[in-house]
Amino acid sequence: MNKVVVIGSGNVATHLSLALNKSGINIVQVWSKSLTNARLLAIEVNALFTNNLNDLVGNADLYIISIKDDAITSVLEQFPHKHKNIIHTAGSIAMEVLKPYSENCGVLYPLQTFSKNKTVDFKEIPVLIEANTYLLERQLTQLAEGISNKVSSASSEQRKYLHIAAVFACNFTNYFYALAQQMLEDKALEFDLIRPLILETAQKAMLHSPAAVQTGPAVRKDQKVVNAHIELLKDNPALQKLYADLSERIMTL
């Protein structure tokens, strides 16, 4: 499985294409709705590029769909080469979405948050594999092992829960960072003051069960401090309720 077409040019598609190219896989073509984006990624991996699905080459060993979740079906409906090996990279989309378009389909899900301009070590990224045939599963596993040291299988149902867990651990947590930054800056304080705290908390979670290292007034059941914080947030009822609800959950953890 050496000739690959990448359908997409966003954060996941970019990092995956670069990793595959580095491992010796031949990215023969890149498609993107934006011809400029397709060209920029294609230049990096020495591939052809197009923004027309009808122009996709038909001789690739694998077609990787790596686009926004809500665009996958519309792209599949226009996909010109039926019964090819087709996979997607989405965490929350079941493999079954591909079955009407190919007898050989699967998923290669890199469990990481990506930004185009932030270099990542793909070898350290967990990659979850699913396929509807034993042969394709072996081929995807071999492909993934060329770019990651952490390859395992996960069903569509398992992957849904992995994706939800990732949202809690990454997206929601980052939102709380943004709230903290805004709160500090409103009082002329620097966000840098709590960066060491964020790092220490994350490092503890890497070494221990997060529940075991939970700290703060709620886990200590220090209701006086919790109530004082809630009072400070009286001008923002939504944030006040969020603080109260989360504190209650921590108390019962």
Backbone bond lengths (Angstrom), bond angles and torsions (degrees), N, CA, C in turn:
res aa  C-N    CA-C-N  psi(-1)  N-CA   C-N-CA  omega(-1)  CA-C   N-CA-C  phi
1 M - - - 1.467 - - 1.525 108.87 -
2 N 1.332 114.69 75.21 1.463 119.86 -171.57 1.522 113.20 -104.86
3 K 1.341 118.26 -22.43 1.461 121.20 -177.28 1.526 109.26 -105.93
4 V 1.335 115.38 117.40 1.457 121.27 -172.38 1.526 110.30 -125.27
5 V 1.333 116.00 138.57 1.460 122.61 170.21 1.521 107.93 -107.65
6 V 1.315 117.10 130.03 1.466 121.91 178.37 1.518 108.87 -105.82
7 I 1.318 115.74 121.66 1.458 121.94 178.89 1.520 107.57 -102.69
8 G 1.324 115.81 98.64 1.456 122.10 -175.92 1.520 110.31 137.87
9 S 1.327 115.50 157.13 1.465 119.71 179.45 1.521 111.70 -144.06
10 G 1.333 116.39 16.89 1.459 120.62 -179.69 1.519 112.31 -80.02
11 N 1.331 115.83 -161.09 1.458 120.59 -174.32 1.527 112.94 -61.41
12 V 1.336 116.82 -48.89 1.471 119.93 -178.53 1.524 109.96 -67.10
13 A 1.341 116.52 -47.71 1.465 120.36 -179.32 1.523 111.56 -57.95
14 T 1.316 116.36 -40.33 1.468 120.57 -178.52 1.519 111.42 -65.33
15 H 1.331 117.31 -52.76 1.466 120.06 -177.48 1.529 111.76 -66.36
16 L 1.339 116.78 -37.70 1.459 119.92 178.17 1.521 110.85 -66.21
17 S 1.320 117.38 -43.05 1.466 121.11 178.93 1.524 111.22 -61.56
18 L 1.311 116.66 -43.40 1.465 120.61 179.73 1.524 110.80 -63.79
19 A 1.333 116.28 -41.54 1.467 120.14 179.67 1.523 111.21 -66.32
20 L 1.319 117.47 -43.36 1.467 120.99 178.78 1.519 110.76 -64.18
21 N 1.314 116.03 -43.32 1.459 120.18 179.09 1.524 111.05 -61.49
22 K 1.338 115.96 -41.48 1.462 120.64 179.04 1.518 111.87 -64.34
23 S 1.340 116.72 -31.12 1.468 120.57 -178.29 1.528 112.64 -82.61
24 G 1.331 116.66 -2.02 1.460 120.11 177.34 1.514 114.95 103.04
25 I 1.330 117.26 0.53 1.461 120.70 177.44 1.525 109.17 -75.49
26 N 1.324 116.34 138.21 1.460 122.16 -178.59 1.528 109.90 -89.24
27 I 1.336 116.75 103.87 1.462 120.77 172.77 1.520 106.70 -79.45
28 V 1.319 117.05 105.86 1.465 119.62 -172.89 1.518 112.64 -85.78
29 Q 1.346 117.00 -23.00 1.464 119.22 -177.25 1.520 110.42 -160.06
30 V 1.331 115.39 146.88 1.461 122.95 175.06 1.523 108.32 -123.05
31 W 1.330 115.42 129.94 1.468 120.31 172.53 1.514 109.46 -110.39
32 S 1.328 116.20 141.27 1.453 121.80 170.23 1.519 108.26 -149.26
33 K 1.320 115.98 150.99 1.465 120.19 174.73 1.521 110.19 -59.75
34 S 1.335 115.53 -31.45 1.468 121.89 175.32 1.521 109.31 -95.73
35 L 1.314 116.86 117.12 1.464 120.22 -179.74 1.527 110.92 -62.87
36 T 1.326 116.39 -35.86 1.470 120.18 178.66 1.522 110.79 -61.70
37 N 1.341 117.02 -46.14 1.463 120.58 179.75 1.518 111.89 -65.67
38 A 1.343 116.13 -38.46 1.461 119.98 176.97 1.523 110.36 -61.57
39 R 1.310 116.00 -42.94 1.470 120.22 -179.00 1.526 111.31 -65.91
40 L 1.331 117.51 -42.71 1.461 120.44 -178.15 1.527 111.61 -61.68
41 L 1.339 117.20 -43.46 1.459 120.00 178.88 1.524 110.39 -70.64
42 A 1.328 116.90 -40.63 1.466 120.49 -179.35 1.528 111.48 -60.78
43 I 1.317 116.91 -37.31 1.469 120.21 178.31 1.531 110.30 -61.14
44 E 1.331 116.42 -39.39 1.468 120.55 -177.38 1.525 112.54 -68.41
45 V 1.341 116.60 -27.54 1.474 119.51 -176.63 1.529 111.66 -115.48
46 N 1.333 115.84 11.32 1.464 121.28 176.31 1.530 112.22 56.89
47 A 1.334 115.19 54.50 1.463 120.83 -175.79 1.524 111.22 -125.79
48 L 1.325 115.85 165.79 1.450 121.43 168.37 1.524 108.41 -72.08
49 F 1.333 116.78 165.09 1.458 119.04 178.34 1.519 110.39 -147.01
50 T 1.331 115.06 154.08 1.456 121.10 179.42 1.525 110.16 -160.01
51 N 1.327 115.60 159.88 1.467 120.68 170.26 1.528 110.32 -118.38
52 N 1.325 115.97 15.48 1.463 122.65 179.56 1.523 109.10 -117.63
53 L 1.325 116.68 114.21 1.461 120.12 -177.83 1.527 112.24 -61.57
54 N 1.315 117.36 -29.19 1.466 120.33 178.71 1.524 112.53 -67.80
55 D 1.333 116.39 -16.11 1.465 120.57 179.87 1.521 113.11 -93.58
56 L 1.323 118.12 5.56 1.461 119.73 178.43 1.523 110.21 -64.11
57 V 1.328 115.25 135.96 1.464 119.33 178.78 1.530 109.17 -65.04
58 G 1.315 115.72 150.26 1.453 119.09 -174.92 1.508 115.23 -103.41
59 N 1.325 117.08 2.60 1.470 119.88 -173.64 1.521 113.63 -109.31
60 A 1.327 117.92 17.78 1.464 120.14 179.94 1.529 110.36 -78.52
61 D 1.327 115.45 153.68 1.468 120.73 177.36 1.520 111.86 -79.85
62 L 1.332 116.46 -25.42 1.463 120.69 -174.52 1.518 109.58 -152.54
63 Y 1.340 115.22 138.86 1.465 122.06 176.35 1.530 107.42 -116.96
64 I 1.327 115.69 117.86 1.464 121.47 -176.99 1.520 108.98 -104.58
65 I 1.329 116.45 116.60 1.462 121.48 177.51 1.521 108.06 -94.46
66 S 1.317 116.01 112.57 1.468 121.66 -176.45 1.527 108.53 -132.00
67 I 1.335 114.69 76.49 1.459 122.28 -176.73 1.524 108.92 -135.36
68 K 1.332 116.77 -178.27 1.461 120.50 178.26 1.529 109.52 -59.32
69 D 1.337 115.87 142.52 1.459 121.10 -176.35 1.523 112.58 -53.21
70 D 1.337 116.52 -43.28 1.463 119.45 -174.30 1.520 113.36 -76.87
71 A 1.339 117.00 -1.63 1.470 120.36 178.36 1.524 112.33 -103.48
72 I 1.332 117.44 -8.22 1.467 120.57 -173.79 1.523 111.95 -61.04
73 T 1.325 117.34 -47.50 1.458 120.06 -176.99 1.519 112.28 -62.63
74 S 1.325 116.93 -42.56 1.468 119.26 -179.00 1.524 111.67 -65.36
75 V 1.324 117.19 -35.10 1.470 120.43 176.56 1.521 110.07 -68.96
76 L 1.324 117.12 -42.46 1.460 120.43 179.22 1.525 111.37 -60.97
77 E 1.319 117.09 -37.98 1.461 120.62 -179.78 1.523 112.20 -64.09
78 Q 1.334 116.17 -23.09 1.465 120.54 179.45 1.525 112.63 -102.92
79 F 1.337 117.00 -0.79 1.459 121.08 -175.59 1.531 109.74 -65.38
80 P 1.335 118.54 124.36 1.466 120.84 -170.09 1.525 115.62 -84.31
81 H 1.337 118.22 -15.06 1.467 120.18 -172.71 1.529 110.65 -114.88
82 K 1.311 115.81 93.80 1.462 120.34 -178.09 1.534 110.39 -74.24
83 H 1.326 114.67 153.95 1.461 122.90 173.58 1.537 113.42 66.46
84 K 1.323 116.51 22.97 1.462 121.01 170.70 1.528 109.11 -91.17
85 N 1.313 116.56 167.24 1.472 120.32 173.48 1.529 108.33 -71.23
86 I 1.339 116.39 113.04 1.460 121.46 -177.77 1.526 108.81 -124.19
87 I 1.329 115.99 133.46 1.464 120.69 174.95 1.522 109.31 -134.91
88 H 1.324 115.67 161.76 1.462 119.60 170.30 1.531 108.80 -124.18
89 T 1.331 116.07 171.96 1.466 121.24 -174.85 1.526 112.50 -116.80
90 A 1.324 117.48 14.25 1.464 121.12 -172.73 1.521 112.32 -83.04
91 G 1.321 116.27 144.20 1.452 120.46 178.50 1.512 113.44 -81.52
92 S 1.324 116.92 -33.09 1.465 120.06 -170.99 1.530 113.65 -104.02
93 I 1.324 117.95 2.34 1.464 121.63 -178.72 1.527 109.61 -105.18
94 A 1.331 116.29 129.24 1.462 121.03 -178.82 1.525 110.87 -68.31
95 M 1.319 115.68 151.90 1.464 121.07 176.48 1.524 111.16 -61.16
96 E 1.348 117.06 -29.68 1.463 121.76 -174.79 1.520 113.33 -58.09
97 V 1.346 117.96 -22.55 1.460 120.22 179.84 1.526 111.48 -61.31
98 L 1.337 116.73 -22.66 1.462 121.62 -177.83 1.530 113.09 -88.46
99 K 1.316 117.51 -20.24 1.471 120.98 -170.06 1.521 114.96 -60.89
100 P 1.341 120.68 -34.45 1.464 118.76 177.36 1.526 113.86 -66.01
101 Y 1.330 116.82 -12.16 1.459 120.48 -173.22 1.523 113.18 -111.85
102 S 1.325 117.25 -10.40 1.462 119.48 -179.85 1.525 110.61 -161.60
103 E 1.318 115.02 144.23 1.463 120.21 174.34 1.523 111.23 -79.80
104 N 1.328 116.64 -12.62 1.469 122.29 -178.96 1.533 108.32 -126.07
105 C 1.326 115.72 100.18 1.460 118.41 -175.56 1.529 110.04 -139.39
106 G 1.304 115.11 162.44 1.455 118.58 -178.00 1.513 112.40 -171.27
107 V 1.330 114.64 -169.76 1.460 122.67 -177.33 1.521 109.06 -137.30
108 L 1.315 115.64 139.01 1.463 122.69 170.35 1.526 105.68 -129.11
109 Y 1.331 115.77 101.86 1.459 121.66 -171.82 1.523 110.90 -110.02
110 P 1.339 117.74 106.47 1.469 119.87 174.85 1.529 109.82 -81.99
111 L 1.306 116.14 118.64 1.464 121.60 -174.40 1.528 109.67 -87.81
112 Q 1.334 114.30 83.34 1.460 120.21 -178.97 1.525 108.24 -162.00
113 T 1.319 116.27 157.46 1.452 120.97 171.51 1.526 107.93 -93.90
114 F 1.336 116.29 135.20 1.459 120.88 -174.21 1.524 111.08 -122.52
115 S 1.323 115.24 142.38 1.461 123.02 167.60 1.525 106.97 -128.95
116 K 1.327 116.82 139.00 1.463 119.91 -172.82 1.524 112.82 -57.63
117 N 1.323 116.42 -38.39 1.464 120.00 -173.66 1.520 113.42 -93.71
118 K 1.335 117.18 6.17 1.469 121.46 179.08 1.521 108.95 -109.62
119 T 1.326 116.36 114.06 1.461 121.38 179.82 1.524 110.46 -68.82
120 V 1.326 116.03 137.68 1.465 120.95 177.16 1.525 109.00 -125.72
121 D 1.327 114.98 153.68 1.459 120.75 174.00 1.521 107.64 -92.36
122 F 1.331 116.10 97.33 1.460 120.03 -174.17 1.527 111.58 -62.05
123 K 1.310 117.31 -24.32 1.469 120.40 179.66 1.523 112.18 -60.97
124 E 1.343 116.60 -25.58 1.462 121.31 -177.75 1.523 112.93 -96.25
125 I 1.330 117.59 2.34 1.463 121.26 -177.19 1.524 110.10 -91.87
126 P 1.336 119.01 125.47 1.465 120.11 173.96 1.531 110.53 -62.71
127 V 1.317 116.20 132.88 1.465 121.55 177.62 1.525 107.70 -121.15
128 L 1.337 116.05 123.17 1.460 122.24 -177.63 1.522 109.52 -102.72
129 I 1.335 115.51 131.93 1.460 122.28 -174.13 1.528 110.69 -114.44
130 E 1.316 115.21 141.37 1.466 121.29 170.34 1.529 107.63 -146.94
131 A 1.316 117.42 142.51 1.463 121.73 177.49 1.517 109.62 -151.06
132 N 1.327 116.16 157.21 1.465 119.17 -178.06 1.520 112.84 -94.88
133 T 1.338 117.20 -0.19 1.466 120.92 173.63 1.523 108.71 -134.92
134 Y 1.303 115.17 151.28 1.469 120.42 -179.86 1.519 111.06 -62.55
135 L 1.349 116.53 -40.42 1.460 119.95 -178.49 1.514 111.27 -63.45
136 L 1.336 117.20 -46.48 1.460 119.54 -179.12 1.527 110.86 -66.22
137 E 1.335 117.24 -36.48 1.463 119.72 177.13 1.526 110.71 -60.65
138 R 1.323 117.80 -42.90 1.471 121.31 177.34 1.524 110.48 -62.72
139 Q 1.334 116.30 -42.86 1.462 120.15 -178.37 1.531 111.45 -66.15
140 L 1.332 116.42 -41.57 1.466 119.99 178.68 1.527 111.18 -67.41
141 T 1.317 116.05 -38.18 1.461 119.82 177.59 1.522 110.62 -62.11
142 Q 1.324 116.19 -44.48 1.468 120.15 178.21 1.523 110.97 -63.28
143 L 1.331 116.15 -41.72 1.465 120.48 177.94 1.522 110.62 -61.75
144 A 1.338 116.67 -46.62 1.463 121.36 -178.11 1.518 112.02 -66.24
145 E 1.326 116.85 -36.93 1.464 120.10 -179.94 1.522 112.04 -67.77
146 G 1.317 116.58 -16.51 1.461 120.04 174.99 1.520 113.06 -76.84
147 I 1.346 116.69 -17.01 1.463 119.68 -178.04 1.527 113.22 -119.77
148 S 1.345 117.71 -14.89 1.462 120.50 -176.51 1.522 111.05 -139.87
149 N 1.321 115.06 147.20 1.472 121.21 175.04 1.524 111.75 -92.59
150 K 1.345 116.59 2.17 1.456 120.32 -173.87 1.528 109.85 -130.22
151 V 1.326 115.64 70.92 1.465 121.80 -177.16 1.524 109.71 -105.66
152 S 1.324 116.55 132.13 1.459 120.63 176.59 1.524 109.29 -150.95
153 S 1.332 115.62 170.58 1.458 121.10 -179.93 1.523 110.22 -96.21
154 A 1.323 115.92 148.86 1.463 121.43 175.40 1.517 108.25 -153.06
155 S 1.312 116.61 134.27 1.453 120.77 177.84 1.524 110.20 -74.10
156 S 1.326 116.20 167.70 1.462 120.36 177.23 1.524 110.83 -58.73
157 E 1.341 117.47 -39.78 1.459 121.30 179.31 1.528 110.91 -65.15
158 Q 1.317 117.56 -44.53 1.463 120.50 177.87 1.528 110.94 -63.04
159 R 1.320 115.65 -39.63 1.461 119.94 -177.37 1.525 111.93 -65.58
160 K 1.334 117.06 -33.21 1.464 120.23 176.56 1.525 110.48 -59.39
161 Y 1.341 115.96 -43.68 1.463 119.37 -178.63 1.526 111.72 -73.79
162 L 1.329 116.77 -32.46 1.463 119.69 172.89 1.523 110.17 -60.32
163 H 1.334 115.36 -41.20 1.465 119.85 -178.32 1.524 111.06 -67.07
164 I 1.340 116.94 -41.85 1.464 119.91 176.83 1.525 110.66 -62.39
165 A 1.329 116.53 -44.20 1.465 120.59 178.49 1.523 110.96 -60.43
166 A 1.328 115.74 -39.19 1.467 120.17 179.13 1.523 110.99 -65.16
167 V 1.321 117.61 -37.80 1.468 121.06 177.99 1.528 110.05 -63.06
168 F 1.333 117.03 -44.75 1.467 120.03 177.75 1.530 111.13 -62.43
169 A 1.332 115.89 -46.97 1.464 120.35 -173.01 1.520 112.94 -74.80
170 C 1.326 116.74 -29.23 1.464 119.90 -173.97 1.527 112.02 -110.89
171 N 1.319 116.95 -64.64 1.465 120.33 -172.20 1.521 112.92 -66.79
172 F 1.335 116.42 -46.74 1.458 118.80 179.50 1.526 110.81 -66.18
173 T 1.321 116.26 -42.12 1.467 119.97 179.05 1.522 110.75 -59.83
174 N 1.331 116.49 -43.94 1.462 119.55 179.63 1.534 111.27 -64.76
175 Y 1.328 116.48 -34.46 1.467 120.29 175.82 1.530 110.50 -61.66
176 F 1.330 115.95 -40.14 1.461 119.29 177.26 1.533 111.24 -65.49
177 Y 1.329 117.16 -35.53 1.470 119.50 173.86 1.530 109.95 -58.65
178 A 1.336 115.40 -43.98 1.466 120.12 -178.94 1.523 110.85 -63.93
179 L 1.346 116.94 -40.58 1.464 120.54 176.13 1.529 110.89 -61.32
180 A 1.338 115.90 -44.44 1.466 120.43 -179.87 1.527 110.63 -62.69
181 Q 1.325 116.32 -42.04 1.465 120.23 179.41 1.531 111.13 -60.92
182 Q 1.341 115.67 -45.49 1.460 119.83 179.66 1.528 111.30 -62.62
183 M 1.328 115.95 -42.29 1.462 121.21 -179.71 1.530 111.15 -61.40
184 L 1.328 115.77 -44.26 1.465 120.28 -179.91 1.522 111.72 -67.25
185 E 1.324 115.96 -45.26 1.465 119.00 -177.83 1.522 112.11 -65.72
186 D 1.349 116.79 -29.70 1.467 120.16 175.90 1.521 111.84 -63.88
187 K 1.351 115.25 -23.69 1.470 120.49 179.32 1.533 111.44 -108.65
188 A 1.338 115.85 22.21 1.472 122.17 177.00 1.528 112.37 59.48
189 L 1.327 116.66 37.62 1.455 122.43 176.64 1.525 109.69 -115.57
190 E 1.336 116.28 149.39 1.458 121.62 -176.67 1.529 111.24 -87.03
191 F 1.333 116.01 137.70 1.462 121.02 175.92 1.526 110.75 -63.15
192 D 1.326 116.78 -26.16 1.471 120.96 178.80 1.524 112.09 -56.70
193 L 1.327 117.25 -25.01 1.462 120.66 -178.39 1.528 112.22 -62.23
194 I 1.339 117.43 -29.04 1.468 118.07 -177.52 1.538 112.49 -108.40
195 R 1.313 118.29 3.96 1.473 119.35 176.12 1.540 112.03 -59.52
196 P 1.353 119.39 -43.07 1.480 118.55 176.93 1.530 112.38 -60.96
197 L 1.326 117.37 -33.62 1.462 121.69 177.89 1.533 110.53 -66.38
198 I 1.323 116.09 -43.02 1.469 120.89 177.84 1.527 110.12 -60.95
199 L 1.322 116.55 -45.22 1.463 121.36 -178.88 1.524 111.41 -63.65
200 E 1.317 116.99 -44.01 1.465 120.99 -179.80 1.533 110.60 -62.88
201 T 1.318 116.92 -42.31 1.462 121.04 179.38 1.523 110.91 -62.58
202 A 1.334 116.15 -44.25 1.463 120.27 179.95 1.527 111.21 -65.16
203 Q 1.333 116.85 -40.47 1.469 120.31 179.92 1.523 111.28 -65.05
204 K 1.325 117.59 -37.44 1.474 120.67 176.58 1.530 110.55 -62.81
205 A 1.331 115.88 -40.10 1.466 119.80 -179.52 1.523 111.85 -66.64
206 M 1.339 116.43 -25.35 1.465 120.59 177.79 1.530 111.57 -73.61
207 L 1.333 116.18 -26.34 1.465 120.85 -173.42 1.518 114.09 -104.96
208 H 1.335 117.18 -21.08 1.460 120.57 -173.64 1.528 110.30 -136.39
209 S 1.327 116.23 170.98 1.453 120.54 170.00 1.528 108.41 -66.10
210 P 1.332 118.70 127.18 1.470 119.75 -179.35 1.521 113.17 -54.56
211 A 1.337 117.62 -37.33 1.462 119.84 179.93 1.530 111.45 -63.61
212 A 1.328 115.94 -32.91 1.463 120.11 -177.01 1.518 112.88 -73.17
213 V 1.333 117.17 -23.05 1.470 119.75 -176.74 1.528 111.89 -111.58
214 Q 1.328 116.28 17.23 1.471 119.97 176.82 1.524 109.71 -63.21
215 T 1.318 116.70 133.34 1.465 122.02 178.08 1.526 109.34 -127.31
216 G 1.333 116.51 179.58 1.457 121.01 176.22 1.515 112.94 110.76
217 P 1.323 116.19 171.24 1.466 120.21 -175.19 1.530 113.42 -64.16
218 A 1.341 118.04 -32.25 1.466 119.38 -177.68 1.520 111.57 -67.93
219 V 1.358 117.54 -44.65 1.460 119.67 -178.90 1.528 110.85 -68.42
220 R 1.344 116.20 -25.73 1.470 120.15 176.00 1.532 111.24 -83.54
221 K 1.340 115.17 -5.09 1.466 121.97 -176.08 1.532 111.21 56.83
222 D 1.321 114.20 40.27 1.464 120.94 178.50 1.527 107.65 -87.74
223 Q 1.315 115.22 80.67 1.461 121.13 -172.89 1.527 112.44 -63.09
224 K 1.316 116.64 -30.42 1.466 120.18 -179.72 1.538 110.60 -62.44
225 V 1.336 116.53 -45.11 1.469 120.53 179.14 1.525 110.53 -68.68
226 V 1.337 116.13 -42.42 1.466 120.04 178.65 1.528 110.29 -58.20
227 N 1.324 116.47 -45.82 1.464 120.45 -179.87 1.528 111.64 -63.77
228 A 1.327 116.14 -37.17 1.465 120.06 178.44 1.524 111.22 -64.66
229 H 1.330 116.49 -40.69 1.461 120.74 177.69 1.530 110.99 -65.00
230 I 1.323 115.49 -42.56 1.464 120.09 178.69 1.532 110.25 -60.67
231 E 1.323 116.87 -40.29 1.464 121.14 178.20 1.532 111.09 -63.91
232 L 1.324 117.44 -39.07 1.470 120.84 178.79 1.525 112.37 -62.76
233 L 1.315 116.14 -24.76 1.467 121.09 -177.07 1.533 112.42 -95.48
234 K 1.324 117.69 16.28 1.469 121.28 -173.24 1.531 112.55 -63.20
235 D 1.335 117.33 -23.57 1.467 119.70 -179.97 1.530 112.24 -81.42
236 N 1.322 116.65 -5.23 1.457 121.24 178.80 1.534 108.50 -131.86
237 P 1.323 117.40 83.36 1.477 120.76 -173.88 1.528 113.89 -57.18
238 A 1.313 117.37 -36.97 1.470 119.82 -179.56 1.519 110.99 -65.02
239 L 1.335 116.43 -43.77 1.460 120.55 179.50 1.526 110.20 -71.50
240 Q 1.292 116.48 -34.81 1.470 121.29 176.98 1.530 110.39 -60.86
241 K 1.330 116.76 -45.45 1.467 121.17 179.04 1.527 110.80 -65.57
242 L 1.335 116.30 -40.00 1.465 120.31 178.90 1.524 110.33 -61.05
243 Y 1.333 116.82 -45.59 1.466 120.84 179.23 1.524 110.35 -60.89
244 A 1.325 116.76 -45.23 1.469 120.74 -178.17 1.530 111.12 -64.34
245 D 1.334 116.94 -44.29 1.462 120.75 -179.00 1.530 111.57 -64.71
246 L 1.324 116.57 -43.99 1.466 119.92 -179.96 1.525 110.73 -66.52
247 S 1.321 117.25 -40.21 1.463 120.37 178.86 1.521 110.74 -61.29
248 E 1.340 116.40 -41.17 1.452 120.27 179.13 1.519 111.04 -64.10
249 R 1.331 117.01 -39.88 1.464 120.81 178.74 1.525 111.11 -65.74
250 I 1.324 116.96 -39.87 1.461 121.05 178.70 1.530 109.65 -64.56
251 M 1.310 116.84 -39.97 1.475 120.33 -179.69 1.530 112.09 -61.71
252 T 1.325 116.29 -30.68 1.467 120.53 -178.12 1.529 112.51 -100.49
253 L 1.331 117.41 8.51 1.485 121.41 -174.59 1.526 109.83 -61.95
